[in-house]
């Protein structure tokens, strides 16, 4: 992989997976303990509004910087762990797109209406899907860094 593509790929992964880790493991537990539901939901609305555009950029960067070398050597000649990374990356991307289009869209609407129970429900769905993507993200990192040991 060309060093520029590798840098872009890794930078996108760090931003996306690192952001999910921070949100899941650090921000969420503190916000749950220290903030009442309306304040907590408004906080998450602000966090998502700032984080999700970065995720869109990261997803596009990861996919483009991964496809260029993959297509350059050809799918048939790519190592097996590259194929697995592609599958995991496309799965993560699909989950993020679903989060953005369905529960996040609902979340924004109900928060604007100050419907806190519905906001909590939408946030719970977003949280579960981000948790799934966090596990997939760490799995992809494991495949990327350890995959050649098992092929």
C-alpha positions, 0 to 999 in steps of 0.5 A, a space after each residue: 500500500 502506498 504510504 499516502 493511502 496507508 496514512 489516510 486509511 489509518 487516520 480515518 480508522 483512528 478518527 472513527 473507531 477512536 471516536 466511537 470508543 471515546 463516546 461509548 466508554 468515556 462520555 456515555 457513562 459520565 453523561 448518564 450519571 451527571 445529567 438529567 435526561 433532557 440535558 443528556 439528550 441535548 448533549 448527545 444531539 450536539 455531539 452527534 451533530 459534530 461527530 457524524 460529519 467527521 464519520 462521513 469523511 472517515 468512511 469515504 476516506 477509508 473506503 477510497 484509500 482501501 479500494 485503490 490498492 485493492 483494485 491496483 493488485 486485483 481482487 484475485 491477488 489480494 490477500 485474504 485478510 484484505 477481503 475480510 477487512 473489506 467485508 467488515 468495513 462495508 458492514 460498518 459503513 452500512 450500519 453507520 448509514 442506517 444509524 444516520 438515516 433512521 434512528 439519528 433522523 428520528 432522534 433529531 426530530 424528537 429532540 427538537 420537539 422535546 419528546 424526551 422519552 422518544 429521544 431516549 429510545 432513539 438514543 438507545 438504538 443509536 448506542 446499540 448500533 455504535 456498540 456493534 460498530 465498535 466491536 466490528 472496528 476492533 475486529 477489523 483492526 485485529 484482521 488488519 494487523 494480525 491477518 497475515 499471520 493466519 493466511 
